[in-house]
Amino acid sequence: MAQVPVSCRYFYGDYHRGRNREECRLLEANPNNQHPWKRKLCDSCPVPALLLTSNTPELVLEAEVNRKFLWNRVEVTFAICQKHLIELADPHYCPECAKEKA
């Protein structure tokens, strides 16, 4: 079964000279993450869409894998706007970036 390519700035794939190494650098950066990353988590991950729809281009995230019922899923646990250095309650919206664009 062919997998859909991952379009996310946190995904890393090394396929040089027969290597098949893939990782999510967002999840690996979180020391509190209790569940291992697997490639199939990327198919339902909210992070790529969040990066596209957020009104701040300098969004910095923290995420972890949480188990819900029988499935593991990626959940964003912390978001900041790196430009204004403020924590965002909603990662889709930075009030300071919105003021600049108005």
PyMOL commands that set and color helices and strands:
alter all, ss='L'
color gray80, all
select helices_A, chain A and resi 16-18+25-28+39-44+47-53+95-101
alter helices_A, ss='H'
color red, helices_A
select strands_A, chain A and resi 11-14+21-24+59-68+71-81+86-87
alter strands_A, ss='S'
color yellow, strands_A
deselect
rebuild
show_as cartoon
